[in-house]
Amino acid sequence: MSSTFKRQREDFECEQCGAKVVGDGYTNHCPECLTSKHVDVFPGDRAANCGGLMPAVGWELDHGRTVIIHRCTKCGLEKKNKAAASDKLEALLAA
């Protein structure tokens, strides 16, 4: 199994808030509510069998960049993802 990033350009409808999200190949969460989905083992591989929703449970700064912390509601896995410029500030501050 490779840990090489696999860019997947995918549009999706957020299963949490219903927002229609246009993906750019790096999009991994909803910019409205920041919810992600547990579909990858390594970024972009779609190899995870879990499929649980991953709401934002916090955020941190890493070398000046905002990083969102997601936790899977099904299996408890936590992953960190870079915040995007299109992410809603209100949702980030609420995490």
SERO-4910 file (N, C-alpha, C, O; in steps of 0.05 Angstrom, whole numbers):
BEGIN
 pado doro    nc1    nc2    nc3   cac1   cac2   cac3    cc1    cc2    cc3    oc1    oc2    oc3
  Met    A     17    -24      0      0      0      0     18     25      0     36     27     16
  Ser    A     13     43    -18     30     66    -21     19     90     -5     -5     94     -3
  Ser    A     38    106      6     30    130     20     33    154      3     32    177     13
  Thr    A     36    151    -23     38    173    -42     11    185    -46     -9    172    -49
  Phe    A     10    212    -45    -15    226    -48    -27    221    -76    -12    222    -96
  Lys    A    -52    215    -77    -67    211   -102    -88    232   -105   -108    232    -90
  Arg    A    -83    251   -123   -102    273   -127   -128    262   -139   -127    249   -160
  Gln    A   -151    267   -126   -177    259   -135   -194    284   -138   -202    295   -118
  Arg    A   -200    292   -162   -218    315   -166   -247    305   -166   -256    293   -185
  Glu    A   -260    311   -143   -287    301   -139   -305    322   -128   -297    337   -109
  Asp    A   -329    325   -139   -350    342   -127   -366    324   -109   -369    300   -114
  Phe    A   -378    336    -88   -395    320    -70   -415    337    -55   -412    362    -54
  Glu    A   -435    324    -45   -455    337    -28   -448    329      1   -447    305      7
  Cys    A   -444    349     18   -437    343     46   -459    328     60   -483    336     59
  Glu    A   -452    305     71   -472    288     85   -481    300    112   -500    291    123
  Gln    A   -466    320    122   -473    333    147   -492    357    143   -513    358    156
  Cys    A   -485    375    125   -501    400    122   -515    403     95   -531    421     92
  Gly    A   -508    385     76   -521    386     50   -509    405     30   -519    408      8
  Ala    A   -488    419     37   -475    438     19   -464    423     -6   -454    400     -3
  Lys    A   -466    435    -29   -455    423    -53   -427    434    -56   -423    459    -58
  Val    A   -407    416    -56   -379    424    -56   -366    417    -82   -368    394    -92
  Val    A   -353    436    -94   -338    432   -119   -309    426   -111   -295    444   -100
  Gly    A   -300    402   -116   -273    394   -109   -252    404   -128   -257    409   -151
  Asp    A   -227    408   -118   -205    417   -135   -183    396   -137   -161    402   -147
  Gly    A   -188    373   -126   -167    352   -126   -152    351    -99   -138    332    -93
  Tyr    A   -156    371    -83   -144    372    -56   -166    375    -35   -160    372    -11
  Thr    A   -191    379    -43   -213    383    -25   -218    357     -9   -222    336    -21
  Asn    A   -218    359     17   -224    335     33   -244    340     55   -249    323     72
  His    A   -257    364     55   -277    370     75   -295    392     64   -289    406     45
  Cys    A   -319    394     76   -338    414     69   -329    442     79   -323    444    103
  Pro    A   -329    462     62   -320    488     71   -342    502     88   -336    522    101
  Glu    A   -366    493     87   -388    505    103   -387    496    132   -388    512    151
  Cys    A   -386    469    137   -387    459    164   -361    445    173   -359    436    195
  Leu    A   -342    442    154   -316    430    158   -316    400    162   -296    388    169
  Thr    A   -339    387    158   -340    358    161   -326    344    138   -329    351    115
  Ser    A   -311    323    145   -297    307    126   -310    279    127   -330    275    141
  Lys    A   -300    260    112   -310    233    112   -286    214    112   -267    218     98
  His    A   -288    193    128   -266    174    131   -267    154    108   -278    133    109
  Val    A   -254    163     86   -253    146     62   -224    138     54   -220    121     37
  Asp    A   -204    151     65   -176    146     58   -160    134     80   -164    140    104
  Val    A   -141    116     73   -120    107     91    -98    127     88    -88    138    108
  Phe    A    -89    132     63    -70    152     56    -85    172     39   -103    165     23
  Pro    A    -78    198     40    -94    219     25    -98    212     -4    -80    207    -19
  Gly    A   -124    211    -11   -132    206    -39   -135    177    -48   -142    172    -71
  Asp    A   -128    158    -30   -128    130    -40   -156    116    -39   -159     95    -51
  Arg    A   -175    128    -24   -202    117    -21   -202     88    -12   -219     72    -20
  Ala    A   -182     80      5   -179     53     13   -190     47     41   -190     23     49
  Ala    A   -201     66     55   -213     61     81   -241     49     78   -256     59     62
  Asn    A   -247     30     94   -273     17     93   -293     29    113   -316     22    113
  Cys    A   -284     48    130   -300     59    151   -324     75    141   -347     67    146
  Gly    A   -319     96    127   -340    113    116   -354    131    136   -375    143    129
  Gly    A   -344    133    160   -356    150    180   -352    180    175   -332    187    162
  Leu    A   -371    196    184   -367    225    182   -346    234    202   -344    223    224
  Met    A   -331    255    195   -310    265    211   -313    295    216   -302    311    200
  Pro    A   -329    303    236   -332    331    241   -306    343    252   -288    329    263
  Ala    A   -303    369    249   -280    383    260   -284    384    291   -305    392    300
  Val    A   -263    377    305   -264    377    334   -245    397    346   -243    400    371
  Gly    A   -230    410    329   -211    430    338   -194    440    315   -197    431    292
  Trp    A   -175    457    322   -156    468    302   -131    476    316   -131    481    341
  Glu    A   -110    479    301    -84    488    312    -68    503    290    -75    501    266
  Leu    A    -48    517    298    -30    529    279     -5    512    277      6    504    297
  Asp    A      4    507    252     28    492    247     45    507    228     39    509    204
  His    A     66    519    238     84    536    221     68    558    207     73    564    184
  Gly    A     50    570    222     34    593    211     10    585    194     -5    602    185
  Arg    A      6    559    190    -17    549    174    -38    538    193    -32    524    213
  Thr    A    -64    543    187    -85    532    203    -91    503    195    -94    497    171
  Val    A    -92    486    214    -96    457    210   -122    450    226   -124    456    249
  Ile    A   -140    436    212   -165    427    224   -161    398    235   -149    382    221
  Ile    A   -171    393    259   -170    366    270   -198    354    267   -217    364    277
  His    A   -199    331    253   -224    317    248   -224    291    264   -203    278    267
  Arg    A   -247    283    275   -249    257    289   -272    242    278   -295    252    275
  Cys    A   -267    217    270   -288    199    259   -308    192    280   -301    182    302
  Thr    A   -334    196    274   -355    189    292   -360    159    294   -374    149    312
  Lys    A   -350    144    275   -354    115    274   -331     99    288   -337     81    303
  Cys    A   -306    106    282   -284     91    292   -265    107    311   -248     95    324
  Gly    A   -269    133    312   -253    150    331   -226    159    320   -212    174    333
  Leu    A   -219    151    295   -194    160    283   -193    191    282   -212    203    274
  Glu    A   -170    202    289   -166    231    286   -146    236    263   -126    222    261
  Lys    A   -152    256    247   -134    264    225   -133    294    224   -152    308    231
  Lys    A   -110    304    216   -107    333    213   -106    340    183    -93    326    168
  Asn    A   -119    362    176   -120    371    148   -116    401    147   -126    415    164
  Lys    A   -102    410    127    -98    439    123   -125    452    118   -142    442    103
  Ala    A   -129    475    130   -153    491    125   -150    503     97   -128    509     88
  Ala    A   -173    507     84   -173    519     57   -182    548     59   -196    555     78
  Ala    A   -174    564     40   -182    592     40   -213    595     39   -223    615     48
  Ser    A   -227    575     28   -256    577     25   -271    568     50   -295    570     51
  Asp    A   -256    558     70   -269    549     95   -282    572    110   -271    594    111
  Lys    A   -306    567    120   -320    588    135   -307    592    162   -303    574    178
  Leu    A   -299    617    167   -286    625    192   -302    618    216   -292    608    237
  Glu    A   -329    622    215   -346    616    237   -345    586    245   -345    580    269
  Ala    A   -345    569    225   -343    540    230   -317    533    242   -315    516    260
  Leu    A   -295    545    233   -269    540    244   -267    549    273   -256    534    290
  Leu    A   -277    572    279   -275    582    307   -293    565    326   -287    564    350
  Ala    A   -314    553    315   -332    537    331   -320    509    337   -329    495    355
  Ala    A   -300    501    321   -289    474    324   -273    471    350   -262    450    356
***
